[in-house]
Amino acid sequence: DVILVARTRGDDLNQVAKECEALGVKALPLLADVGKHEEVNRVVEQGLERFGKVDVLVCATGMRPHKNFWEFSYDEWQQVFAVNLHSTFFFAKALAPSMIKRKSGNIIALGGKSALTSEHHAAVIVASKHGLYGLIKSLALELGPYGVRANLIAVGSIGTERRNPEWYPPGENPHTD
């Protein structure tokens, strides 16, 4: 069973759900802004209502705007942190009690190389992903005694369609330039 969450692109989300179901996996596709705790709580409630439990949480969210840090508005900076860092906290907070009760669960976050190093024109990404790494390490320490694991996967660059070309200064989009 799988709960699929996306902020936009409901048609694509529903297509992935259909593909999962064609493989025999029950899927619950939900649209939500994971940078808002109220929407994360709604997703978790609907998922628990449908499936009864969540064994594995995979946080693969990310905003990756590339520009000089002084060019960000305060709202833009906060939005990136809400998606890249706070969303994992919101999901972990909502799911930890049931995982602790069952003495079982896994929390996995995708941090990328930005969680471990620095990049040009990426202060907000690096800061938020470093915070994510710290959060995951703390969750591992706090939840480990209850049989709940927390890990961060720091992958390198992934060749994928970048839907926001405006996030990259000219000549710096590694996937199109």
Chimera marker file (.cmm) of the C-alpha trace (Angstrom):
<marker_set name="trace">
<marker id="1" x="0.000" y="0.000" z="0.000" r="1" g="1" b="0" radius="0.5"/>
<marker id="2" x="1.224" y="3.486" z="-0.777" r="1" g="1" b="0" radius="0.5"/>
<marker id="3" x="0.137" y="7.050" z="-0.100" r="1" g="1" b="0" radius="0.5"/>
<marker id="4" x="1.249" y="9.358" z="-2.909" r="1" g="1" b="0" radius="0.5"/>
<marker id="5" x="1.368" y="13.092" z="-2.260" r="1" g="1" b="0" radius="0.5"/>
<marker id="6" x="1.969" y="15.974" z="-4.635" r="1" g="1" b="0" radius="0.5"/>
<marker id="7" x="1.326" y="19.693" z="-4.394" r="1" g="1" b="0" radius="0.5"/>
<marker id="8" x="0.125" y="20.045" z="-7.988" r="1" g="1" b="0" radius="0.5"/>
<marker id="9" x="-0.299" y="17.969" z="-11.132" r="1" g="1" b="0" radius="0.5"/>
<marker id="10" x="-3.167" y="15.800" z="-9.965" r="1" g="1" b="0" radius="0.5"/>
<marker id="11" x="-3.427" y="14.071" z="-13.347" r="1" g="1" b="0" radius="0.5"/>
<marker id="12" x="0.161" y="12.840" z="-13.128" r="1" g="1" b="0" radius="0.5"/>
<marker id="13" x="-0.371" y="11.792" z="-9.516" r="1" g="1" b="0" radius="0.5"/>
<marker id="14" x="-3.464" y="9.794" z="-10.459" r="1" g="1" b="0" radius="0.5"/>
<marker id="15" x="-1.578" y="8.152" z="-13.328" r="1" g="1" b="0" radius="0.5"/>
<marker id="16" x="1.147" y="6.973" z="-10.931" r="1" g="1" b="0" radius="0.5"/>
<marker id="17" x="-1.565" y="5.647" z="-8.603" r="1" g="1" b="0" radius="0.5"/>
<marker id="18" x="-3.082" y="3.692" z="-11.498" r="1" g="1" b="0" radius="0.5"/>
<marker id="19" x="0.314" y="2.243" z="-12.365" r="1" g="1" b="0" radius="0.5"/>
<marker id="20" x="0.789" y="1.157" z="-8.742" r="1" g="1" b="0" radius="0.5"/>
<marker id="21" x="-2.648" y="-0.455" z="-8.668" r="1" g="1" b="0" radius="0.5"/>
<marker id="22" x="-1.909" y="-2.275" z="-11.935" r="1" g="1" b="0" radius="0.5"/>
<marker id="23" x="1.003" y="-3.878" z="-10.065" r="1" g="1" b="0" radius="0.5"/>
<marker id="24" x="-1.288" y="-4.949" z="-7.222" r="1" g="1" b="0" radius="0.5"/>
<marker id="25" x="-0.409" y="-2.098" z="-4.858" r="1" g="1" b="0" radius="0.5"/>
<marker id="26" x="-3.242" y="-0.149" z="-3.245" r="1" g="1" b="0" radius="0.5"/>
<marker id="27" x="-2.644" y="3.573" z="-3.773" r="1" g="1" b="0" radius="0.5"/>
<marker id="28" x="-4.097" y="6.686" z="-2.197" r="1" g="1" b="0" radius="0.5"/>
<marker id="29" x="-3.215" y="9.791" z="-4.268" r="1" g="1" b="0" radius="0.5"/>
<marker id="30" x="-3.598" y="13.072" z="-2.379" r="1" g="1" b="0" radius="0.5"/>
<marker id="31" x="-2.880" y="16.674" z="-3.294" r="1" g="1" b="0" radius="0.5"/>
<marker id="32" x="-1.367" y="18.717" z="-0.471" r="1" g="1" b="0" radius="0.5"/>
<marker id="33" x="1.093" y="21.500" z="0.229" r="1" g="1" b="0" radius="0.5"/>
<marker id="34" x="3.468" y="19.621" z="2.531" r="1" g="1" b="0" radius="0.5"/>
<marker id="35" x="4.957" y="22.907" z="3.702" r="1" g="1" b="0" radius="0.5"/>
<marker id="36" x="1.776" y="23.417" z="5.757" r="1" g="1" b="0" radius="0.5"/>
<marker id="37" x="1.327" y="21.254" z="8.842" r="1" g="1" b="0" radius="0.5"/>
<marker id="38" x="-2.457" y="21.313" z="8.572" r="1" g="1" b="0" radius="0.5"/>
<marker id="39" x="-2.273" y="19.706" z="5.147" r="1" g="1" b="0" radius="0.5"/>
<marker id="40" x="0.294" y="17.139" z="6.306" r="1" g="1" b="0" radius="0.5"/>
<marker id="41" x="-1.972" y="16.226" z="9.215" r="1" g="1" b="0" radius="0.5"/>
<marker id="42" x="-4.875" y="15.795" z="6.768" r="1" g="1" b="0" radius="0.5"/>
<marker id="43" x="-2.763" y="13.505" z="4.570" r="1" g="1" b="0" radius="0.5"/>
<marker id="44" x="-1.691" y="11.405" z="7.552" r="1" g="1" b="0" radius="0.5"/>
<marker id="45" x="-5.254" y="11.154" z="8.873" r="1" g="1" b="0" radius="0.5"/>
<marker id="46" x="-6.576" y="10.048" z="5.475" r="1" g="1" b="0" radius="0.5"/>
<marker id="47" x="-3.733" y="7.570" z="5.060" r="1" g="1" b="0" radius="0.5"/>
<marker id="48" x="-4.249" y="6.037" z="8.494" r="1" g="1" b="0" radius="0.5"/>
<marker id="49" x="-8.001" y="5.892" z="7.905" r="1" g="1" b="0" radius="0.5"/>
<marker id="50" x="-7.488" y="4.076" z="4.593" r="1" g="1" b="0" radius="0.5"/>
<marker id="51" x="-4.611" y="1.743" z="5.480" r="1" g="1" b="0" radius="0.5"/>
<marker id="52" x="-4.587" y="1.586" z="9.293" r="1" g="1" b="0" radius="0.5"/>
<marker id="53" x="-0.853" y="2.288" z="9.630" r="1" g="1" b="0" radius="0.5"/>
<marker id="54" x="2.164" y="3.751" z="7.903" r="1" g="1" b="0" radius="0.5"/>
<marker id="55" x="5.297" y="1.608" z="8.075" r="1" g="1" b="0" radius="0.5"/>
<marker id="56" x="7.629" y="3.742" z="5.971" r="1" g="1" b="0" radius="0.5"/>
<marker id="57" x="7.705" y="7.485" z="5.429" r="1" g="1" b="0" radius="0.5"/>
<marker id="58" x="9.769" y="8.639" z="2.446" r="1" g="1" b="0" radius="0.5"/>
<marker id="59" x="10.190" y="12.398" z="2.211" r="1" g="1" b="0" radius="0.5"/>
<marker id="60" x="11.342" y="13.151" z="-1.308" r="1" g="1" b="0" radius="0.5"/>
<marker id="61" x="10.187" y="16.752" z="-1.421" r="1" g="1" b="0" radius="0.5"/>
<marker id="62" x="12.364" y="19.568" z="-2.569" r="1" g="1" b="0" radius="0.5"/>
<marker id="63" x="12.478" y="23.040" z="-3.972" r="1" g="1" b="0" radius="0.5"/>
<marker id="64" x="15.751" y="23.964" z="-5.656" r="1" g="1" b="0" radius="0.5"/>
<marker id="65" x="15.794" y="27.628" z="-6.668" r="1" g="1" b="0" radius="0.5"/>
<marker id="66" x="19.296" y="28.767" z="-7.640" r="1" g="1" b="0" radius="0.5"/>
<marker id="67" x="20.195" y="32.416" z="-7.183" r="1" g="1" b="0" radius="0.5"/>
<marker id="68" x="22.251" y="34.619" z="-4.907" r="1" g="1" b="0" radius="0.5"/>
<marker id="69" x="20.971" y="34.499" z="-1.355" r="1" g="1" b="0" radius="0.5"/>
<marker id="70" x="20.373" y="38.255" z="-1.250" r="1" g="1" b="0" radius="0.5"/>
<marker id="71" x="17.976" y="37.977" z="-4.184" r="1" g="1" b="0" radius="0.5"/>
<marker id="72" x="15.473" y="35.866" z="-2.219" r="1" g="1" b="0" radius="0.5"/>
<marker id="73" x="12.483" y="37.535" z="-0.666" r="1" g="1" b="0" radius="0.5"/>
<marker id="74" x="11.782" y="36.551" z="2.916" r="1" g="1" b="0" radius="0.5"/>
<marker id="75" x="8.690" y="34.646" z="1.756" r="1" g="1" b="0" radius="0.5"/>
<marker id="76" x="10.657" y="32.694" z="-0.870" r="1" g="1" b="0" radius="0.5"/>
<marker id="77" x="13.278" y="31.729" z="1.726" r="1" g="1" b="0" radius="0.5"/>
<marker id="78" x="10.580" y="30.576" z="4.161" r="1" g="1" b="0" radius="0.5"/>
<marker id="79" x="8.776" y="28.569" z="1.445" r="1" g="1" b="0" radius="0.5"/>
<marker id="80" x="11.924" y="26.609" z="0.568" r="1" g="1" b="0" radius="0.5"/>
<marker id="81" x="12.509" y="25.788" z="4.244" r="1" g="1" b="0" radius="0.5"/>
<marker id="82" x="8.839" y="24.807" z="4.636" r="1" g="1" b="0" radius="0.5"/>
<marker id="83" x="9.108" y="22.268" z="1.819" r="1" g="1" b="0" radius="0.5"/>
<marker id="84" x="12.718" y="21.080" z="2.186" r="1" g="1" b="0" radius="0.5"/>
<marker id="85" x="12.881" y="20.839" z="5.989" r="1" g="1" b="0" radius="0.5"/>
<marker id="86" x="9.661" y="21.538" z="7.846" r="1" g="1" b="0" radius="0.5"/>
<marker id="87" x="7.610" y="19.044" z="5.818" r="1" g="1" b="0" radius="0.5"/>
<marker id="88" x="9.722" y="16.165" z="7.124" r="1" g="1" b="0" radius="0.5"/>
<marker id="89" x="9.255" y="17.402" z="10.686" r="1" g="1" b="0" radius="0.5"/>
<marker id="90" x="5.482" y="17.682" z="10.107" r="1" g="1" b="0" radius="0.5"/>
<marker id="91" x="5.222" y="14.131" z="8.748" r="1" g="1" b="0" radius="0.5"/>
<marker id="92" x="7.513" y="12.654" z="11.414" r="1" g="1" b="0" radius="0.5"/>
<marker id="93" x="5.599" y="14.408" z="14.197" r="1" g="1" b="0" radius="0.5"/>
<marker id="94" x="2.284" y="13.117" z="12.838" r="1" g="1" b="0" radius="0.5"/>
<marker id="95" x="3.495" y="9.532" z="12.355" r="1" g="1" b="0" radius="0.5"/>
<marker id="96" x="5.944" y="8.987" z="15.232" r="1" g="1" b="0" radius="0.5"/>
<marker id="97" x="3.304" y="8.236" z="17.895" r="1" g="1" b="0" radius="0.5"/>
<marker id="98" x="1.832" y="5.312" z="15.935" r="1" g="1" b="0" radius="0.5"/>
<marker id="99" x="5.294" y="4.040" z="14.981" r="1" g="1" b="0" radius="0.5"/>
<marker id="100" x="6.443" y="4.229" z="18.602" r="1" g="1" b="0" radius="0.5"/>
<marker id="101" x="3.314" y="2.391" z="19.734" r="1" g="1" b="0" radius="0.5"/>
<marker id="102" x="4.025" y="-0.427" z="17.239" r="1" g="1" b="0" radius="0.5"/>
<marker id="103" x="7.786" y="-0.315" z="18.015" r="1" g="1" b="0" radius="0.5"/>
<marker id="104" x="8.393" y="-0.254" z="14.269" r="1" g="1" b="0" radius="0.5"/>
<marker id="105" x="8.781" y="2.260" z="11.489" r="1" g="1" b="0" radius="0.5"/>
<marker id="106" x="11.144" y="3.901" z="9.058" r="1" g="1" b="0" radius="0.5"/>
<marker id="107" x="11.579" y="7.553" z="8.229" r="1" g="1" b="0" radius="0.5"/>
<marker id="108" x="13.659" y="8.229" z="5.134" r="1" g="1" b="0" radius="0.5"/>
<marker id="109" x="14.496" y="11.670" z="3.770" r="1" g="1" b="0" radius="0.5"/>
<marker id="110" x="16.192" y="12.508" z="0.500" r="1" g="1" b="0" radius="0.5"/>
<marker id="111" x="18.736" y="15.197" z="1.187" r="1" g="1" b="0" radius="0.5"/>
<marker id="112" x="21.028" y="15.104" z="-1.798" r="1" g="1" b="0" radius="0.5"/>
<marker id="113" x="24.578" y="16.334" z="-1.843" r="1" g="1" b="0" radius="0.5"/>
<marker id="114" x="23.272" y="19.707" z="-0.645" r="1" g="1" b="0" radius="0.5"/>
<marker id="115" x="22.825" y="18.140" z="2.803" r="1" g="1" b="0" radius="0.5"/>
<marker id="116" x="26.559" y="17.503" z="3.024" r="1" g="1" b="0" radius="0.5"/>
<marker id="117" x="28.353" y="20.220" z="1.096" r="1" g="1" b="0" radius="0.5"/>
<marker id="118" x="27.893" y="23.662" z="-0.398" r="1" g="1" b="0" radius="0.5"/>
<marker id="119" x="26.932" y="24.798" z="-3.886" r="1" g="1" b="0" radius="0.5"/>
<marker id="120" x="27.118" y="28.029" z="-5.858" r="1" g="1" b="0" radius="0.5"/>
<marker id="121" x="23.849" y="30.010" z="-5.982" r="1" g="1" b="0" radius="0.5"/>
<marker id="122" x="22.255" y="27.551" z="-3.551" r="1" g="1" b="0" radius="0.5"/>
<marker id="123" x="22.406" y="29.028" z="-0.040" r="1" g="1" b="0" radius="0.5"/>
<marker id="124" x="18.724" y="28.363" z="0.687" r="1" g="1" b="0" radius="0.5"/>
<marker id="125" x="18.942" y="24.803" z="-0.618" r="1" g="1" b="0" radius="0.5"/>
<marker id="126" x="22.130" y="24.034" z="1.283" r="1" g="1" b="0" radius="0.5"/>
<marker id="127" x="20.863" y="25.609" z="4.506" r="1" g="1" b="0" radius="0.5"/>
<marker id="128" x="17.531" y="23.776" z="4.393" r="1" g="1" b="0" radius="0.5"/>
<marker id="129" x="19.069" y="20.415" z="3.440" r="1" g="1" b="0" radius="0.5"/>
<marker id="130" x="21.772" y="20.742" z="6.126" r="1" g="1" b="0" radius="0.5"/>
<marker id="131" x="18.911" y="21.319" z="8.557" r="1" g="1" b="0" radius="0.5"/>
<marker id="132" x="17.205" y="18.215" z="7.204" r="1" g="1" b="0" radius="0.5"/>
<marker id="133" x="20.348" y="16.179" z="7.854" r="1" g="1" b="0" radius="0.5"/>
<marker id="134" x="20.459" y="17.452" z="11.440" r="1" g="1" b="0" radius="0.5"/>
<marker id="135" x="16.774" y="16.698" z="11.925" r="1" g="1" b="0" radius="0.5"/>
<marker id="136" x="17.158" y="13.134" z="10.657" r="1" g="1" b="0" radius="0.5"/>
<marker id="137" x="20.170" y="12.505" z="12.921" r="1" g="1" b="0" radius="0.5"/>
<marker id="138" x="18.163" y="13.764" z="15.901" r="1" g="1" b="0" radius="0.5"/>
<marker id="139" x="15.117" y="11.700" z="14.949" r="1" g="1" b="0" radius="0.5"/>
<marker id="140" x="17.327" y="8.615" z="14.724" r="1" g="1" b="0" radius="0.5"/>
<marker id="141" x="18.593" y="9.200" z="18.262" r="1" g="1" b="0" radius="0.5"/>
<marker id="142" x="15.179" y="9.985" z="19.721" r="1" g="1" b="0" radius="0.5"/>
<marker id="143" x="13.198" y="7.280" z="17.917" r="1" g="1" b="0" radius="0.5"/>
<marker id="144" x="15.803" y="4.499" z="17.793" r="1" g="1" b="0" radius="0.5"/>
<marker id="145" x="15.073" y="3.232" z="21.314" r="1" g="1" b="0" radius="0.5"/>
<marker id="146" x="11.465" y="2.690" z="20.180" r="1" g="1" b="0" radius="0.5"/>
<marker id="147" x="12.409" y="0.591" z="17.162" r="1" g="1" b="0" radius="0.5"/>
<marker id="148" x="11.889" y="3.420" z="14.664" r="1" g="1" b="0" radius="0.5"/>
<marker id="149" x="14.708" y="4.154" z="12.233" r="1" g="1" b="0" radius="0.5"/>
<marker id="150" x="15.454" y="7.500" z="10.589" r="1" g="1" b="0" radius="0.5"/>
<marker id="151" x="17.908" y="7.860" z="7.718" r="1" g="1" b="0" radius="0.5"/>
<marker id="152" x="18.895" y="10.392" z="5.106" r="1" g="1" b="0" radius="0.5"/>
<marker id="153" x="19.854" y="9.422" z="1.576" r="1" g="1" b="0" radius="0.5"/>
<marker id="154" x="22.290" y="11.889" z="0.022" r="1" g="1" b="0" radius="0.5"/>
<marker id="155" x="22.286" y="11.150" z="-3.696" r="1" g="1" b="0" radius="0.5"/>
<marker id="156" x="24.277" y="13.079" z="-6.275" r="1" g="1" b="0" radius="0.5"/>
<marker id="157" x="22.796" y="14.867" z="-9.235" r="1" g="1" b="0" radius="0.5"/>
<marker id="158" x="19.782" y="13.164" z="-10.769" r="1" g="1" b="0" radius="0.5"/>
<marker id="159" x="19.059" y="13.747" z="-14.429" r="1" g="1" b="0" radius="0.5"/>
<marker id="160" x="15.399" y="14.688" z="-14.407" r="1" g="1" b="0" radius="0.5"/>
<marker id="161" x="13.051" y="17.148" z="-16.007" r="1" g="1" b="0" radius="0.5"/>
<marker id="162" x="13.439" y="20.484" z="-14.243" r="1" g="1" b="0" radius="0.5"/>
<marker id="163" x="10.036" y="22.081" z="-14.177" r="1" g="1" b="0" radius="0.5"/>
<marker id="164" x="11.238" y="25.485" z="-13.003" r="1" g="1" b="0" radius="0.5"/>
<marker id="165" x="13.936" y="26.706" z="-15.404" r="1" g="1" b="0" radius="0.5"/>
<marker id="166" x="13.630" y="30.171" z="-13.847" r="1" g="1" b="0" radius="0.5"/>
<marker id="167" x="15.290" y="28.732" z="-10.719" r="1" g="1" b="0" radius="0.5"/>
<marker id="168" x="18.627" y="28.507" z="-12.533" r="1" g="1" b="0" radius="0.5"/>
<marker id="169" x="20.821" y="31.423" z="-13.606" r="1" g="1" b="0" radius="0.5"/>
<marker id="170" x="21.701" y="31.347" z="-17.321" r="1" g="1" b="0" radius="0.5"/>
<marker id="171" x="24.225" y="28.638" z="-18.043" r="1" g="1" b="0" radius="0.5"/>
<marker id="172" x="23.836" y="26.924" z="-14.655" r="1" g="1" b="0" radius="0.5"/>
<marker id="173" x="21.050" y="24.393" z="-15.189" r="1" g="1" b="0" radius="0.5"/>
<marker id="174" x="23.035" y="21.136" z="-15.228" r="1" g="1" b="0" radius="0.5"/>
<marker id="175" x="20.237" y="19.337" z="-16.989" r="1" g="1" b="0" radius="0.5"/>
<marker id="176" x="19.673" y="21.630" z="-19.961" r="1" g="1" b="0" radius="0.5"/>
<marker id="177" x="22.820" y="23.703" z="-20.491" r="1" g="1" b="0" radius="0.5"/>
<link id1="1" id2="2" r="1" g="1" b="0" radius="0.2"/>
<link id1="2" id2="3" r="1" g="1" b="0" radius="0.2"/>
<link id1="3" id2="4" r="1" g="1" b="0" radius="0.2"/>
<link id1="4" id2="5" r="1" g="1" b="0" radius="0.2"/>
<link id1="5" id2="6" r="1" g="1" b="0" radius="0.2"/>
<link id1="6" id2="7" r="1" g="1" b="0" radius="0.2"/>
<link id1="7" id2="8" r="1" g="1" b="0" radius="0.2"/>
<link id1="8" id2="9" r="1" g="1" b="0" radius="0.2"/>
<link id1="9" id2="10" r="1" g="1" b="0" radius="0.2"/>
<link id1="10" id2="11" r="1" g="1" b="0" radius="0.2"/>
<link id1="11" id2="12" r="1" g="1" b="0" radius="0.2"/>
<link id1="12" id2="13" r="1" g="1" b="0" radius="0.2"/>
<link id1="13" id2="14" r="1" g="1" b="0" radius="0.2"/>
<link id1="14" id2="15" r="1" g="1" b="0" radius="0.2"/>
<link id1="15" id2="16" r="1" g="1" b="0" radius="0.2"/>
<link id1="16" id2="17" r="1" g="1" b="0" radius="0.2"/>
<link id1="17" id2="18" r="1" g="1" b="0" radius="0.2"/>
<link id1="18" id2="19" r="1" g="1" b="0" radius="0.2"/>
<link id1="19" id2="20" r="1" g="1" b="0" radius="0.2"/>
<link id1="20" id2="21" r="1" g="1" b="0" radius="0.2"/>
<link id1="21" id2="22" r="1" g="1" b="0" radius="0.2"/>
<link id1="22" id2="23" r="1" g="1" b="0" radius="0.2"/>
<link id1="23" id2="24" r="1" g="1" b="0" radius="0.2"/>
<link id1="24" id2="25" r="1" g="1" b="0" radius="0.2"/>
<link id1="25" id2="26" r="1" g="1" b="0" radius="0.2"/>
<link id1="26" id2="27" r="1" g="1" b="0" radius="0.2"/>
<link id1="27" id2="28" r="1" g="1" b="0" radius="0.2"/>
<link id1="28" id2="29" r="1" g="1" b="0" radius="0.2"/>
<link id1="29" id2="30" r="1" g="1" b="0" radius="0.2"/>
<link id1="30" id2="31" r="1" g="1" b="0" radius="0.2"/>
<link id1="31" id2="32" r="1" g="1" b="0" radius="0.2"/>
<link id1="32" id2="33" r="1" g="1" b="0" radius="0.2"/>
<link id1="33" id2="34" r="1" g="1" b="0" radius="0.2"/>
<link id1="34" id2="35" r="1" g="1" b="0" radius="0.2"/>
<link id1="35" id2="36" r="1" g="1" b="0" radius="0.2"/>
<link id1="36" id2="37" r="1" g="1" b="0" radius="0.2"/>
<link id1="37" id2="38" r="1" g="1" b="0" radius="0.2"/>
<link id1="38" id2="39" r="1" g="1" b="0" radius="0.2"/>
<link id1="39" id2="40" r="1" g="1" b="0" radius="0.2"/>
<link id1="40" id2="41" r="1" g="1" b="0" radius="0.2"/>
<link id1="41" id2="42" r="1" g="1" b="0" radius="0.2"/>
<link id1="42" id2="43" r="1" g="1" b="0" radius="0.2"/>
<link id1="43" id2="44" r="1" g="1" b="0" radius="0.2"/>
<link id1="44" id2="45" r="1" g="1" b="0" radius="0.2"/>
<link id1="45" id2="46" r="1" g="1" b="0" radius="0.2"/>
<link id1="46" id2="47" r="1" g="1" b="0" radius="0.2"/>
<link id1="47" id2="48" r="1" g="1" b="0" radius="0.2"/>
<link id1="48" id2="49" r="1" g="1" b="0" radius="0.2"/>
<link id1="49" id2="50" r="1" g="1" b="0" radius="0.2"/>
<link id1="50" id2="51" r="1" g="1" b="0" radius="0.2"/>
<link id1="51" id2="52" r="1" g="1" b="0" radius="0.2"/>
<link id1="52" id2="53" r="1" g="1" b="0" radius="0.2"/>
<link id1="53" id2="54" r="1" g="1" b="0" radius="0.2"/>
<link id1="54" id2="55" r="1" g="1" b="0" radius="0.2"/>
<link id1="55" id2="56" r="1" g="1" b="0" radius="0.2"/>
<link id1="56" id2="57" r="1" g="1" b="0" radius="0.2"/>
<link id1="57" id2="58" r="1" g="1" b="0" radius="0.2"/>
<link id1="58" id2="59" r="1" g="1" b="0" radius="0.2"/>
<link id1="59" id2="60" r="1" g="1" b="0" radius="0.2"/>
<link id1="60" id2="61" r="1" g="1" b="0" radius="0.2"/>
<link id1="61" id2="62" r="1" g="1" b="0" radius="0.2"/>
<link id1="62" id2="63" r="1" g="1" b="0" radius="0.2"/>
<link id1="63" id2="64" r="1" g="1" b="0" radius="0.2"/>
<link id1="64" id2="65" r="1" g="1" b="0" radius="0.2"/>
<link id1="65" id2="66" r="1" g="1" b="0" radius="0.2"/>
<link id1="66" id2="67" r="1" g="1" b="0" radius="0.2"/>
<link id1="67" id2="68" r="1" g="1" b="0" radius="0.2"/>
<link id1="68" id2="69" r="1" g="1" b="0" radius="0.2"/>
<link id1="69" id2="70" r="1" g="1" b="0" radius="0.2"/>
<link id1="70" id2="71" r="1" g="1" b="0" radius="0.2"/>
<link id1="71" id2="72" r="1" g="1" b="0" radius="0.2"/>
<link id1="72" id2="73" r="1" g="1" b="0" radius="0.2"/>
<link id1="73" id2="74" r="1" g="1" b="0" radius="0.2"/>
<link id1="74" id2="75" r="1" g="1" b="0" radius="0.2"/>
<link id1="75" id2="76" r="1" g="1" b="0" radius="0.2"/>
<link id1="76" id2="77" r="1" g="1" b="0" radius="0.2"/>
<link id1="77" id2="78" r="1" g="1" b="0" radius="0.2"/>
<link id1="78" id2="79" r="1" g="1" b="0" radius="0.2"/>
<link id1="79" id2="80" r="1" g="1" b="0" radius="0.2"/>
<link id1="80" id2="81" r="1" g="1" b="0" radius="0.2"/>
<link id1="81" id2="82" r="1" g="1" b="0" radius="0.2"/>
<link id1="82" id2="83" r="1" g="1" b="0" radius="0.2"/>
<link id1="83" id2="84" r="1" g="1" b="0" radius="0.2"/>
<link id1="84" id2="85" r="1" g="1" b="0" radius="0.2"/>
<link id1="85" id2="86" r="1" g="1" b="0" radius="0.2"/>
<link id1="86" id2="87" r="1" g="1" b="0" radius="0.2"/>
<link id1="87" id2="88" r="1" g="1" b="0" radius="0.2"/>
<link id1="88" id2="89" r="1" g="1" b="0" radius="0.2"/>
<link id1="89" id2="90" r="1" g="1" b="0" radius="0.2"/>
<link id1="90" id2="91" r="1" g="1" b="0" radius="0.2"/>
<link id1="91" id2="92" r="1" g="1" b="0" radius="0.2"/>
<link id1="92" id2="93" r="1" g="1" b="0" radius="0.2"/>
<link id1="93" id2="94" r="1" g="1" b="0" radius="0.2"/>
<link id1="94" id2="95" r="1" g="1" b="0" radius="0.2"/>
<link id1="95" id2="96" r="1" g="1" b="0" radius="0.2"/>
<link id1="96" id2="97" r="1" g="1" b="0" radius="0.2"/>
<link id1="97" id2="98" r="1" g="1" b="0" radius="0.2"/>
<link id1="98" id2="99" r="1" g="1" b="0" radius="0.2"/>
<link id1="99" id2="100" r="1" g="1" b="0" radius="0.2"/>
<link id1="100" id2="101" r="1" g="1" b="0" radius="0.2"/>
<link id1="101" id2="102" r="1" g="1" b="0" radius="0.2"/>
<link id1="102" id2="103" r="1" g="1" b="0" radius="0.2"/>
<link id1="103" id2="104" r="1" g="1" b="0" radius="0.2"/>
<link id1="104" id2="105" r="1" g="1" b="0" radius="0.2"/>
<link id1="105" id2="106" r="1" g="1" b="0" radius="0.2"/>
<link id1="106" id2="107" r="1" g="1" b="0" radius="0.2"/>
<link id1="107" id2="108" r="1" g="1" b="0" radius="0.2"/>
<link id1="108" id2="109" r="1" g="1" b="0" radius="0.2"/>
<link id1="109" id2="110" r="1" g="1" b="0" radius="0.2"/>
<link id1="110" id2="111" r="1" g="1" b="0" radius="0.2"/>
<link id1="111" id2="112" r="1" g="1" b="0" radius="0.2"/>
<link id1="112" id2="113" r="1" g="1" b="0" radius="0.2"/>
<link id1="113" id2="114" r="1" g="1" b="0" radius="0.2"/>
<link id1="114" id2="115" r="1" g="1" b="0" radius="0.2"/>
<link id1="115" id2="116" r="1" g="1" b="0" radius="0.2"/>
<link id1="116" id2="117" r="1" g="1" b="0" radius="0.2"/>
<link id1="117" id2="118" r="1" g="1" b="0" radius="0.2"/>
<link id1="118" id2="119" r="1" g="1" b="0" radius="0.2"/>
<link id1="119" id2="120" r="1" g="1" b="0" radius="0.2"/>
<link id1="120" id2="121" r="1" g="1" b="0" radius="0.2"/>
<link id1="121" id2="122" r="1" g="1" b="0" radius="0.2"/>
<link id1="122" id2="123" r="1" g="1" b="0" radius="0.2"/>
<link id1="123" id2="124" r="1" g="1" b="0" radius="0.2"/>
<link id1="124" id2="125" r="1" g="1" b="0" radius="0.2"/>
<link id1="125" id2="126" r="1" g="1" b="0" radius="0.2"/>
<link id1="126" id2="127" r="1" g="1" b="0" radius="0.2"/>
<link id1="127" id2="128" r="1" g="1" b="0" radius="0.2"/>
<link id1="128" id2="129" r="1" g="1" b="0" radius="0.2"/>
<link id1="129" id2="130" r="1" g="1" b="0" radius="0.2"/>
<link id1="130" id2="131" r="1" g="1" b="0" radius="0.2"/>
<link id1="131" id2="132" r="1" g="1" b="0" radius="0.2"/>
<link id1="132" id2="133" r="1" g="1" b="0" radius="0.2"/>
<link id1="133" id2="134" r="1" g="1" b="0" radius="0.2"/>
<link id1="134" id2="135" r="1" g="1" b="0" radius="0.2"/>
<link id1="135" id2="136" r="1" g="1" b="0" radius="0.2"/>
<link id1="136" id2="137" r="1" g="1" b="0" radius="0.2"/>
<link id1="137" id2="138" r="1" g="1" b="0" radius="0.2"/>
<link id1="138" id2="139" r="1" g="1" b="0" radius="0.2"/>
<link id1="139" id2="140" r="1" g="1" b="0" radius="0.2"/>
<link id1="140" id2="141" r="1" g="1" b="0" radius="0.2"/>
<link id1="141" id2="142" r="1" g="1" b="0" radius="0.2"/>
<link id1="142" id2="143" r="1" g="1" b="0" radius="0.2"/>
<link id1="143" id2="144" r="1" g="1" b="0" radius="0.2"/>
<link id1="144" id2="145" r="1" g="1" b="0" radius="0.2"/>
<link id1="145" id2="146" r="1" g="1" b="0" radius="0.2"/>
<link id1="146" id2="147" r="1" g="1" b="0" radius="0.2"/>
<link id1="147" id2="148" r="1" g="1" b="0" radius="0.2"/>
<link id1="148" id2="149" r="1" g="1" b="0" radius="0.2"/>
<link id1="149" id2="150" r="1" g="1" b="0" radius="0.2"/>
<link id1="150" id2="151" r="1" g="1" b="0" radius="0.2"/>
<link id1="151" id2="152" r="1" g="1" b="0" radius="0.2"/>
<link id1="152" id2="153" r="1" g="1" b="0" radius="0.2"/>
<link id1="153" id2="154" r="1" g="1" b="0" radius="0.2"/>
<link id1="154" id2="155" r="1" g="1" b="0" radius="0.2"/>
<link id1="155" id2="156" r="1" g="1" b="0" radius="0.2"/>
<link id1="156" id2="157" r="1" g="1" b="0" radius="0.2"/>
<link id1="157" id2="158" r="1" g="1" b="0" radius="0.2"/>
<link id1="158" id2="159" r="1" g="1" b="0" radius="0.2"/>
<link id1="159" id2="160" r="1" g="1" b="0" radius="0.2"/>
<link id1="160" id2="161" r="1" g="1" b="0" radius="0.2"/>
<link id1="161" id2="162" r="1" g="1" b="0" radius="0.2"/>
<link id1="162" id2="163" r="1" g="1" b="0" radius="0.2"/>
<link id1="163" id2="164" r="1" g="1" b="0" radius="0.2"/>
<link id1="164" id2="165" r="1" g="1" b="0" radius="0.2"/>
<link id1="165" id2="166" r="1" g="1" b="0" radius="0.2"/>
<link id1="166" id2="167" r="1" g="1" b="0" radius="0.2"/>
<link id1="167" id2="168" r="1" g="1" b="0" radius="0.2"/>
<link id1="168" id2="169" r="1" g="1" b="0" radius="0.2"/>
<link id1="169" id2="170" r="1" g="1" b="0" radius="0.2"/>
<link id1="170" id2="171" r="1" g="1" b="0" radius="0.2"/>
<link id1="171" id2="172" r="1" g="1" b="0" radius="0.2"/>
<link id1="172" id2="173" r="1" g="1" b="0" radius="0.2"/>
<link id1="173" id2="174" r="1" g="1" b="0" radius="0.2"/>
<link id1="174" id2="175" r="1" g="1" b="0" radius="0.2"/>
<link id1="175" id2="176" r="1" g="1" b="0" radius="0.2"/>
<link id1="176" id2="177" r="1" g="1" b="0" radius="0.2"/>
</marker_set>
